[in-house]
Amino acid sequence: MDVSGAVLAGGKGRRLGQDKAAVEVGGEPLLARVVGSLGRVVSEILVVGRTDGPPLPVPVRFVPDIIPGQAALGGLYTALSAAACPLVIVVGCDMPFLNPALLRYLVTLAEGFDAVVPLLGDEPQPLHAVYAAASRDVAADQLRTGDLKLARFLGRLRVRFVPEADLKGVDPELRSFFNINTPADLELARAVAGAVRR
């Protein structure tokens, strides 16, 4: 697909107590799992917010944040600015169970919109979403004001929200959205990955 993929990997992992990208789930570094899943969908992969990382299964381009210290919106702006393709799948580096079929489905909904954003209940998931690269201009404008709220960013875009029922048609357990923030999350991810492998 003529789509870029961007993994936001600039977080410090404070709640986890270690570098999220390097922790192992299912016998491989978390970043490698994310990149491997994304590589089944996109034509290029950017790892945003880092200059290097653990060994990865497919080629990637490491892209430091254009404006450091601007939270997820800053990483999103960097991703949209660096992408070579008109559409960009943006995910966090802490999502060990990304579903390539679900990512492809979200891309199919993008025509005519600036973003395709899943909903879990009523909660948008802006870090598991598809964006038009051109929406970087909106991100840049918002960053200039010092406003880092992703909800406000989405409010300035033409967004196609995808309800949970539609997501479950592709990913019944919604595992694609599971993310690792705490040691308990990490242990659960390892247990799930082990069960899947068995």
Secondary structure, DSSP 4 states (H G I P E B T S, - for coil): ---EEEEE-----TTTTS-GGGSEETTEEHHHHHHHHHTTT-SEEEEET-S--S--SS--EEE--SSTT-HHHHHHHHHHHH-SSSEEEEEETT-TT--HHHHHHHHHT-TT-SEEEEEETTEE-TTEEEEEGGGHHHHHHHHHTT---HHHHHHTS-EEEE-HHHHHTT-TT-GGG----SHHHHHHHHHHHHHHH-
